[in-house]
Amino acid sequence: MLIEENTRPTEAQERRIRDAIPHLQKDVREIEAEFNEVDISLAIIPPNVKPDARLTRQLAALKLRLDSAQDKLAAHQRSITFARQVPVEVLEVIFFFCMPPDFVRPDARQAPLLLCQICSAWRRVAIATPRLWTSLALNLGRRRGAWRDFLAAWLGRSANCPIVISFTGDHHGGVYQYFNEHVVQILRPYARRWRRLRVDVPQTSLTKLLNAPLPLLETLEIRTRTGTAGSVFVSAADAPRLRRLVLIETETRPTTMCLPWDRLTEFHAPKYALDPDKCFPLLAKCTSLTRCTILLSLASATATSLPYRPLKMARLRTLIVLGAISRDTVQSFFTQIVLPKLNRLELVNLREGESFALGEESSLAVLARESNLRSLFLLGGNPEIGLFQTVAAIPSLRQVVVGNMKGDLKWVPQDIRNALEMRDSNTG
């Protein structure tokens, strides 16, 4: 019964199984010997002679006995294998490392649902491990009646653990019709456990989702569309741990959002173009940022942003700037910003053929020297024009990479590589 139940044996049971295995091995050997003897007897009969019926029946019976004995031996051996001996605590850790790295989509071909199909023992462990059920990505096309039971089954297994959850879909296909007030009410009880939330829902639903205490929320990722984009309000009291904001669509307007900007340590808006009039006032509110991604437009600065310049971001360590990184852009932006702790700067030039306006006395070089910059990434445009002079003017640099606009092809120019290696050897 123990072997059939696929459970881990106790010490006493394991001793009895180990004692039984030599006897089972002996039985298998004896039956094999008898089977081979009969098989040889049949094999030496001339082809034109009819085999003895008694020997044929005897061989078939021995074959059945041998198969049964081998199955029984294998079952006993499996019951004391490593897989059966792994403690539940270790198995839980192994299961956790089987999980997808990002949001988990309900899929029978991947963990955690896949783990529930291996055997009954693994299923019990998987269902009883809350960490396996703390991540969920749902498509908004899920029909009305499927939400409550599914969420109760999945998130109910997460116990009281913080959860990361994503609601996305193609609203052009009409799937928004299933994400309504009824679904919002189903989700509200789980809001207190949200640690990371990614939403692509109608504006009215987004407002209702966020109008709740969010004590564990650390990351908020928002995608809104034309005709639905509007104000988003999240107070510091409702979300005291909110530190990371990601805007993942061009229609999401950060300037209309009421958020605890001064508490954010990360702000990423790689698809919403900000002109200086909006960029400087917005960044001025983000006094605690350590990482930032922005898309600069080509609009020129006016008097509206002057009170916020020069802008000092005392804690920023990583800055990624996308846009047409021309001489005017460099001059108007990098001369008006002070980044004393900047460690990594990545510029993505979205205008092919445009120069980064590099050089020994460029605004970028001046900024980098004042920040003690260590890593510089230049993607797109003509990244190598004036690069050597810039690197020579920034003694703190230890990593320089250039590449194409998409970033899937990157390299280090040979003269830059030689200069950095020489700099490292002198430091050593």
C-alpha positions in Angstrom: 0.0 0.0 0.0 2.8 2.4 0.9 4.4 1.9 -2.5 1.1 2.4 -4.4 0.4 5.6 -2.4 3.6 7.1 -3.5 4.4 8.5 -0.1 7.7 8.8 1.7 8.4 5.7 3.9 9.2 6.0 7.6 12.5 4.8 8.9 11.0 1.4 9.9 9.2 1.0 6.6 12.4 1.9 4.7 14.3 -0.8 6.6 11.6 -3.4 5.7 11.7 -2.4 2.1 15.5 -2.6 2.0 15.4 -6.0 3.6 12.9 -7.2 1.0 14.8 -6.0 -2.1 17.5 -8.8 -2.0 14.8 -11.4 -1.8 13.0 -9.8 -4.8 16.2 -9.7 -6.7 16.8 -13.4 -6.0 13.3 -14.2 -7.3 13.9 -12.2 -10.5 17.1 -14.0 -11.1 15.6 -17.5 -10.5 12.6 -16.7 -12.8 15.0 -15.3 -15.5 17.1 -18.4 -15.4 14.1 -20.7 -15.8 12.7 -18.4 -18.5 16.0 -18.5 -20.4 16.2 -22.3 -20.2 12.8 -22.7 -21.7 13.5 -20.0 -24.3 16.7 -21.8 -25.4 14.8 -25.1 -25.6 12.3 -23.6 -28.0 15.1 -21.7 -29.9 17.0 -25.0 -30.9 13.9 -26.6 -32.4 14.4 -26.9 -36.2 12.2 -24.4 -38.2 10.3 -27.3 -39.9 9.3 -28.9 -36.5 6.2 -27.7 -34.6 7.2 -26.3 -31.2 6.0 -28.2 -28.1 2.8 -26.7 -26.9 3.6 -27.4 -23.3 6.9 -25.5 -23.6 5.1 -22.6 -25.3 2.6 -22.3 -22.5 5.3 -22.6 -19.9 7.3 -19.8 -21.6 4.3 -17.5 -21.7 3.5 -18.1 -18.0 7.2 -17.5 -17.1 7.1 -14.2 -19.0 4.1 -13.1 -17.0 5.8 -14.1 -13.7 9.0 -12.3 -14.7 7.3 -9.1 -15.7 5.4 -9.1 -12.3 8.6 -9.8 -10.3 10.5 -7.1 -12.1 7.7 -4.5 -11.6 7.5 -5.4 -7.9 11.3 -5.0 -7.6 11.3 -1.7 -9.4 8.4 -0.4 -7.2 10.4 -1.2 -4.1 13.5 0.4 -5.4 11.6 3.6 -6.4 10.2 3.9 -3.0 13.6 4.5 -1.4 15.0 6.6 -4.3 16.3 10.2 -3.8 13.0 11.7 -5.0 11.1 9.9 -2.2 13.8 10.9 0.4 13.8 14.6 -0.3 12.3 16.5 2.7 9.2 18.5 1.9 11.0 21.7 2.8 13.7 21.0 0.2 11.1 20.0 -2.4 9.3 23.3 -1.8 12.5 25.2 -2.6 13.1 23.2 -5.7 9.5 23.9 -6.9 10.0 27.6 -6.3 13.0 27.7 -8.6 10.9 26.0 -11.3 8.6 29.0 -11.4 8.6 31.4 -14.4 10.7 34.6 -13.7 7.8 37.1 -14.2 4.1 37.0 -13.9 2.8 33.4 -14.0 0.1 32.6 -16.6 -2.2 29.7 -15.8 -0.7 27.0 -18.1 -0.7 23.3 -17.6 2.7 23.1 -19.3 4.5 25.2 -16.7 4.8 25.5 -13.0 2.9 25.5 -10.7 0.1 23.7 -12.5 2.7 21.3 -14.2 4.0 20.3 -10.8 0.5 19.2 -9.8 0.4 16.6 -12.6 3.6 14.7 -11.8 2.3 12.5 -9.0 -0.1 12.8 -6.0 2.8 13.5 -3.5 4.1 16.4 -5.6 0.5 17.7 -6.1 0.0 17.8 -2.3 3.3 19.6 -1.8 2.6 22.1 -4.6 -0.9 23.0 -3.4 0.4 23.4 0.2 3.2 25.7 -0.8 1.8 29.3 -0.7 4.8 30.9 -2.5 3.9 29.0 -5.7 0.6 30.8 -6.0 1.6 34.4 -5.3 2.0 35.4 -8.9 -0.8 35.6 -11.5 -1.3 37.1 -15.0 -4.8 37.1 -16.3 -6.1 38.1 -19.7 -9.1 40.4 -19.6 -10.9 38.1 -22.0 -11.8 35.8 -19.2 -15.6 35.6 -19.2 -17.8 36.8 -16.4 -18.5 33.5 -14.6 -14.9 32.4 -14.6 -13.4 35.1 -12.4 -14.6 34.3 -8.9 -14.0 30.6 -8.7 -10.6 30.8 -10.5 -9.3 33.6 -8.2 -10.6 31.9 -5.1 -8.8 28.7 -6.1 -5.5 30.2 -7.2 -5.0 33.1 -4.7 -6.6 31.0 -1.9 -3.6 28.8 -2.0 -1.3 31.8 -1.5 -2.4 32.0 2.1 -1.5 35.5 3.4 1.6 36.0 1.3 2.1 39.2 -0.8 1.0 38.7 -4.4 2.0 40.1 -7.8 -0.8 40.3 -10.2 -1.4 41.4 -13.8 -4.5 42.3 -15.7 -3.9 42.9 -19.4 -5.6 42.4 -22.7 -6.4 43.7 -26.1 -9.3 46.2 -25.5 -9.7 46.5 -29.3 -11.0 43.0 -29.3 -13.8 43.9 -27.0 -12.4 42.0 -24.0 -13.0 45.0 -21.6 -16.6 44.1 -21.5 -15.8 41.2 -19.1 -13.8 43.4 -16.7 -16.5 45.3 -15.0 -17.8 46.4 -11.6 -18.5 42.8 -10.7 -14.9 41.7 -11.3 -13.5 44.8 -9.4 -15.6 43.7 -6.3 -14.1 40.2 -6.5 -10.6 41.7 -6.6 -10.9 44.2 -3.8 -10.5 41.7 -0.9 -7.0 40.8 -2.3 -5.9 44.5 -2.6 -4.3 44.5 0.8 -1.8 41.8 -0.3 -0.8 43.3 -3.7 3.0 43.8 -3.9 3.2 44.4 -7.6 0.3 45.4 -9.8 0.2 45.7 -13.6 -3.0 46.9 -15.1 -4.4 47.5 -18.5 -8.0 48.2 -17.7 -10.6 51.0 -18.4 -10.0 54.2 -16.5 -13.1 53.8 -14.4 -12.0 50.3 -13.3 -8.5 51.5 -12.6 -9.8 54.2 -10.3 -11.9 51.8 -8.4 -9.1 49.2 -8.1 -6.7 51.8 -6.6 -9.3 53.3 -4.4 -8.5 51.0 -1.5 -5.8 50.5 1.2 -2.7 49.1 -0.5 -0.3 48.6 2.4 2.1 46.2 0.6 2.1 47.7 -2.9 5.7 48.4 -4.0 5.4 48.5 -7.8 2.6 50.0 -10.0 2.7 49.4 -13.7 0.0 51.2 -15.7 -1.1 51.1 -19.3 -4.0 53.3 -20.4 -5.3 54.1 -23.8 -6.7 57.0 -25.9 -10.0 58.0 -24.6 -9.5 56.3 -21.2 -6.4 58.1 -19.9 -7.1 60.4 -17.0 -6.1 61.2 -13.5 -4.8 58.4 -11.2 -4.8 59.1 -7.5 -2.9 57.0 -4.9 -2.0 58.6 -1.6 1.0 58.0 0.6 -1.3 56.9 3.3 -3.0 54.2 1.2 0.2 52.9 -0.4 3.1 53.7 2.1 5.5 51.3 0.4 5.0 52.4 -3.2 8.5 53.0 -4.6 8.4 52.0 -8.3 6.2 53.4 -11.1 6.3 52.1 -14.7 4.2 53.7 -17.5 4.0 51.2 -20.3 2.0 52.9 -23.0 2.2 56.2 -24.9 -1.2 57.5 -23.8 -0.4 57.2 -20.1 0.1 60.8 -18.8 2.3 61.1 -15.7 1.5 64.8 -15.4 -2.2 64.0 -14.6 -1.3 61.5 -11.8 -1.6 62.3 -8.1 1.0 60.0 -6.5 3.6 60.2 -3.7 6.2 61.3 -6.2 8.7 62.3 -3.4 8.8 58.6 -2.2 9.4 56.9 -5.5 12.9 55.4 -6.0 12.2 54.3 -9.6 10.2 56.0 -12.3 10.2 54.7 -15.9 8.2 56.2 -18.8 10.0 55.0 -21.9 7.1 55.6 -24.3 5.6 58.9 -23.1 7.4 61.9 -24.6 8.1 64.7 -22.2 9.2 68.1 -23.3 11.2 70.3 -20.9 8.2 72.1 -19.7 6.8 68.9 -18.3 10.0 67.0 -17.6 11.7 69.4 -15.2 8.7 70.1 -13.0 7.9 66.3 -12.8 11.4 65.2 -12.0 11.7 68.0 -9.4 8.9 66.3 -7.4 10.9 62.9 -7.5 13.4 63.8 -4.9 14.2 60.2 -3.9 14.8 58.6 -7.3 17.7 56.3 -7.8 16.7 54.9 -11.2 14.9 56.7 -14.0 13.9 56.2 -17.7 12.5 59.1 -19.7 11.7 59.9 -23.3 12.6 63.4 -24.3 10.6 65.2 -27.1 12.1 67.8 -29.5 10.1 70.7 -28.0 12.2 73.6 -26.8 12.1 74.8 -23.2 10.1 77.9 -22.3 9.8 80.0 -19.2 7.4 77.5 -17.6 10.2 75.1 -16.6 12.8 77.8 -15.6 11.9 77.8 -11.9 12.9 74.1 -11.7 16.3 74.6 -13.3 19.0 73.7 -12.6 17.5 70.4 -11.4 19.5 68.5 -8.7 18.7 64.9 -8.2 20.9 64.0 -5.3 20.2 60.2 -5.2 19.9 59.2 -8.9 22.4 56.5 -9.8 21.0 55.2 -13.1 19.5 57.4 -15.9 18.2 56.2 -19.2 17.3 58.8 -21.7 15.6 58.1 -25.0 14.8 60.5 -27.9 16.5 62.4 -30.6 19.8 63.0 -28.7 21.1 65.9 -30.7 23.4 68.7 -29.8 20.4 70.8 -28.9 19.0 68.1 -26.7 22.2 67.6 -24.9 22.7 71.4 -24.5 19.1 72.0 -23.2 18.9 69.0 -20.8 22.3 68.0 -19.5 23.4 71.5 -18.8 20.3 72.0 -16.6 20.6 68.9 -14.4 22.9 68.0 -11.6 23.5 64.3 -10.7 26.2 64.0 -8.1 25.8 60.2 -7.6 25.1 59.1 -11.2 26.8 55.8 -11.8 25.3 54.6 -15.1 24.1 56.7 -18.0 22.3 55.1 -21.0 21.4 57.2 -24.0 19.2 55.8 -26.8 19.2 57.9 -29.9 15.9 57.3 -31.7 17.0 59.3 -34.7 19.3 57.3 -37.0 22.4 59.2 -38.2 22.2 61.8 -35.4 25.3 62.5 -33.5 25.5 62.4 -29.7 27.4 65.7 -29.7 30.3 64.1 -27.8 33.6 65.7 -27.2 36.1 66.7 -24.4 34.1 69.8 -23.5 30.6 68.6 -24.4 27.8 69.1 -21.9 27.7 65.3 -21.5 31.4 65.1 -20.6 31.0 68.0 -18.0 28.0 66.2 -16.4 29.9 62.9 -16.3 33.0 64.4 -14.7 31.0 66.0 -12.0 29.1 62.8 -11.3 32.1 60.4 -11.4 30.2 58.3 -14.0 31.4 54.7 -14.3 29.2 53.2 -17.0 28.2 54.8 -20.3 25.9 53.1 -22.9 25.3 54.8 -26.3 22.7 53.1 -28.5 21.6 54.2 -32.0 22.7 57.2 -34.0 26.5 57.6 -34.6 27.8 56.7 -31.1 31.5 56.6 -32.0 31.9 60.2 -33.2 33.8 62.1 -30.5 33.6 59.1 -28.1 37.3 58.7 -27.5 37.7 62.4 -26.5 34.7 62.1 -24.2 36.1 58.9 -22.5 39.5 60.6 -22.1 37.9 63.5 -20.4 36.0 61.3 -17.8 38.6 59.6 -15.7 36.0 57.7 -13.6 34.7 55.7 -16.6 35.2 51.9 -16.4 32.6 50.6 -18.8 31.7 52.0 -22.3 29.3 50.2 -24.6 27.9 51.3 -28.0 25.2 49.6 -30.1 22.4 49.8 -32.5 19.1 51.5 -31.6 17.3 48.3 -30.6 20.2 47.3 -28.3 20.4 43.7 -29.7 23.9 44.4 -31.1 26.5 46.0 -28.8 30.2 46.3 -28.9 33.2 48.2 -27.3 35.4 50.1 -29.9 38.9 48.8 -29.8 40.5 52.2 -29.0 38.0 52.6 -26.1 38.8 49.1 -24.9 42.5 49.8 -24.9 42.0 53.1 -23.0 39.9 51.4 -20.3 42.3 48.5 -19.9 45.2 50.9 -19.5 43.1 52.9 -17.0 42.4 49.7 -15.0 46.0 48.7 -15.0 47.2 52.1 -13.7 44.6 52.0 -11.0 45.7 48.5 -9.9 
